[in-house]
Amino acid sequence: MSHFVNDLNACVTEALEGVALSSFGNLVLVRGRNVILLNPEKGRNRSKVVIVCGGGSGHEPAHSSFVNHEILSAAICGDVFASPSVGAIVDGVRSLAGKSGDLQKDTGQASTQTGVLVIIKNYTGDKINFGMACEILSSEGLLLRKLIVADDVSLSQVSDRRGVAGTILVYKIAGAFALQQQNGNDNMQRQLDEVYEMAKKVSDNIHSINSLDRECGDGDAGDTFATACNALLSNIRYFSVCNVNVSFRRIAKCLTDAVGGTSGPLYAVFFIRAATAFSSQTDIKDRKEWKSANNWKEAMYKGILGIEELGGCAKGDKTMFAPPAAVRMRS
């Protein structure tokens, strides 16, 4: 079989030179390294997370052909079927800063600014070399996170799953989020904005809700809900964006202060009980509990149990306690 190869020892470099030359100046090859990256001379969106991937060559079009402004910022290539060296990976990430040196440093505090996401396939060589490079770069203060992809379900042993095709989907998805200037940090303020919008919609639809309530009640549910929502809208600026426990307890206080009848206390006890599923500390650096489905499931269960105990109701009574979607959360 014939090959279009001038020199086996230089075939990877020559192939990457072709990738760079055919990119109309959008990509460059780092001198002395088999690293393809977005051309720093054309500037970099400093509000966008840098996404890096790579591995042994011979798996084309991965990964060099996915370097563009929508997916990867750089592809770090090793020799044929061999992981790139630690030095190549470190130099590749450093090169992304261009002349401005504008990659975000890690201050040890939550930051809304961008850093680097290194996506690694579950090959031993890739994990070791990319992992060591991440250690070096992190020690220099670079804001960096790594993600290992192991999607190869054709292999029964989890430790052997290498993450081949699925890696492309991962950095495509990551690239889409980066384009939206998302950085992986929890955006609690945006979630509060969503609460605001929902409360505003309820408040604006008093008459429709009252009309529905007249079919089975006394027709004032819209007024009650509007009172509750207006109380939330008036106090939402006081809610903590860094602590679910505090936010839930403040919601409960708004409801008990503003809403009479039976609905106010019953909704309030839901939030009071739900708050106990989360830490009461006001300064939390570890946000894992906020992301845990188990914590939210426990919060839902505790809240429903509070309504049951305070209201003296049970499943099947056709009360506000009964929504099946909420009850199923515990199963």
N, C-alpha and C positions, 0 to 999 in steps of 0.2 A: 504494500500500500504506500502511496506517495503522500507526503505532507507538505504544506506550505510553511515550512520552518527553516529559517536560516541557520539557527544555532540552538540546540536543545537547552543549553545553559542560559540562553537569553530569550527564550520564546515567550515567557510571561511578560517580561519588560516590553518586548516589541509589540505584543498584543495590546498592552495597556497604552503604549504610545499611539497605536491606531485608534483606540477609543478616545483619547484626548484630542487627537488631530481631527477627528470627525465630529467633534462636539460644537464646532463654530465658536470656540473660545469659552464655552461654558464650564468645561472641565480642564483640570491640569493634572499632570503626573508629578508627584513629589520627586525631586532629583535624588537619585541614589536609593530610592525606596519604591516598592511596587504599591503605591498608594494613589488612588484616583480620588480627587475631591473637587467640590465646587470651587470655581476660580475666586480666590479671595480678592483679586483686583476689582471684581465686579460688585464687591460689597456683600455684607451678610446681614440678614434681618436679625437684629440683636434681641428681638422679642420672641424668636423662634428657637425651640430646643434643637440642639445639634444631635443627629442620629447617625451612629457609626455601626457598621457591620463588616464582616470579612471572613476569611478562611482560606483553605487551600484552593489553588486554581484548578481548572479542569471541570468546574461545575457551571460553566457559563450557560445563560447570561448572568447568573449570580456571581458576584454581587455588583460588579462594576457597572453593569448596564442599568442598574436601578439608582444610580447617583443622579439626582436632579432636585429641583427646588421643592418637589412634592413628596419625596420619599427619603432617600439617604443623603447625608451631607458628605460622606466619604465611604469608600470601600478599601479595605486594607487586605491585600492579596499575598498569599504565600506562594511557594513554588507549587508545582503540580502535585495535588493531593497531600500537601504539607501545610501546616498552620504557619501563619506569618510570625516573624520573630517579635519578641517583646519590644525591641528597639524600634521596629517599623511601626508598631501600633502606637507607641508613645509619640514618635515623630509625626505620625499621621494626625493624631488628635491635636497636637501642638500647632501643626500647620494650618488647621482650620481657623485659628485666630488671625492668620494673615499678618499684616504689618501692624494692625491696631492692637493686637493682644487682648481682644475684648471678650474672651470666654469668661463666664461668671465664676468667681471664686466662692468657695463654701465658707460662710461665716459661722457655721454651727447653729444658725437660727433658720426658722422657716422663711423662705424667700419666694417672692413672686417673679423673680428674674430667672433667666434660662441657664441651662447647663448642658451636659452631654449625657445622652443615653447610649450605652454600648450594648448592642444585641449580640449574643453569643450562642452559637450552635453547641449542642451537647456532645461534642467530640472531646476526648481527653486533652488533645493538643490545643484545641481552641480554648477550652476552659482554663488551662494552665497559663498559656501565653497571654490571652486577653485579660485573664484574672490578675496576673502579675502586673501587666501594664496599668490596669485600673488602680492597683495598689500604689504604684509610683505616682500616677497623676493625682490621685486623691491626697497623697502625702504632700504634694505641692500646693494643695489648697483648691484644686479644681472641683467645682460642683459637678459630681458625676454619679450616675447610677448604672448598674449593669442588670441585664435580663437574660437568663439562660432559657433557650427554647428547646424542648424535648418532646416533639410531637409524633415521632415515628412509631405508631402503634403496631406496625407489622412485627416488631420485636417484642417478645413477651416480657423481658426483663426491663423494668423502668430505667435502671442505670445504663442500659445499652441504647436507649432511644436517642437518636442523634439530632433530630430536628432539622430536616432538610427542606422539603417543600414548604412546610408551615412557617418557616422563618420569613419567607418573602411576604406572607400575609401579615405577619406580626409587624414588620417594619412598614408595610403599606398602611396599616391601621394607625401605627404610631406617627407616621408622617402626616396623616390626615388630621390627627389631633394637634400636632405641632403647627400645622398651617392655621389652625384656629387659635394659635398662641396659647394653648394649654400646656402646662408644664408638669402635670402629675400631682401637684399639691391640691389638697382639698380646698374647694372654693365655697366656703360656708356663706360668704356674703351673697353669692349668686343664689344659693338655696334660700336665703332669707328673702331675696328679691322674688323668688317663685312663690313663697308664702304670701308676700305682699300682693302679688297679682291675683292669686286665688281668693284671698280675703276681699279684695276689691270687686271681683266678679260676683261673689256671693252678695256683697252689700248692694251691688247695682241691680240685683235681680230679686228684690224683696217681694214684689207682687207675684211673680211667677211661682216662687216657693210657697207663698201664702195660698195661692190657688190650688196647688197640689195638696197642701195640708188640709184644705176644706173638704177634700174627698174622704178623709178618714180621721180628722181631728177638728180643732177649733179655729184653724185658719190663721194662726199667728206665728207659725214656725219661721217664716221669712223675717218678721220683725225681730224675733229672738236671735236668729243667726246673724242678722245685720248688726245688732247690738254687740254681739260677741266679736264679730269681724272688725267693727269700728274701734273697739277697745284694743284689739291687736294692732291695727293700723296706727293708732295713736301712740303705742308704746314699743313698736318694733325696733326703734332705734336704740332701745335699752337692752335688747336681747344680746346675749353673748354669742359671738361668732366662733368662739373657740371652745365651747363647752355645752354639750347637749343637755346635761343635767341642769345647768343653770337656766338654759333657754326654756326647758320644759316647765320648771318651777315658776318661772316668770309668766309663762302662758297661763298656768293654773291660777296665779294671782290675778291676772287680768280678768279671767272668767269669773272668779268669785267676787271680785269688786264690782263688775259691771252687769252681770247677767243673773237675774232672779229666776223664780220658778224652779222647776226640777232640772232643766237642761244645764244651767250654769254649773251647779255643784257636781253633776254627774260627769260632764266633760272635764271639769277641773280635777276630779279624783283620778280620771284616766291619766292625765299628764303628771300628776303628783306621783302616782305609782310607777308610771313608765320611766320617770326620771331616775329611779333607784337602780335601773339596769345599767347606768353609766356612772363613771367616777364623779364624785362631788368636788374634786380638786379643781381649782380655778386656773391653774397653770399646768397644762398637760402637754408634754413634748411627744409622748407616744400616742399616735392617733389610731392605733390598730383597733381599739374597741369601737370607734366610730364606723369602721368599715366592716365590722363583723356582723354577718347575718344573724348569728346566735344572739348577740346583744339586742338587735332590733326585734327579733322574735320574742326574746324574754321581756322586752319593754312592752310589746303589744299584749302579751299574755298577762303581765302584771296590771296593765291598764284596764283590760277587760274584767279581770278579777275584782279590781277596785269598784267598777261600776256595778258588778253583780252583788257585791257585799253591801255597798252603800244604798243601792236602789232596791234591794230585796227581790231582784228579778232572776230569772233562769232561762236557759235555752228553751225556745218554744213559746215564750210568753209574748212574742211579737212586739218587742220593745227595741230600743236603740242598742240593746245588748246583743241582739240576734244576728247581725250581718255575718253571713257564712264565710266571707272572705277573711274577716278578722279572726274568727274562731279557728279556721283551718291553719292559721299561721303556727299554731302550737304543734300540729301533727307532723 
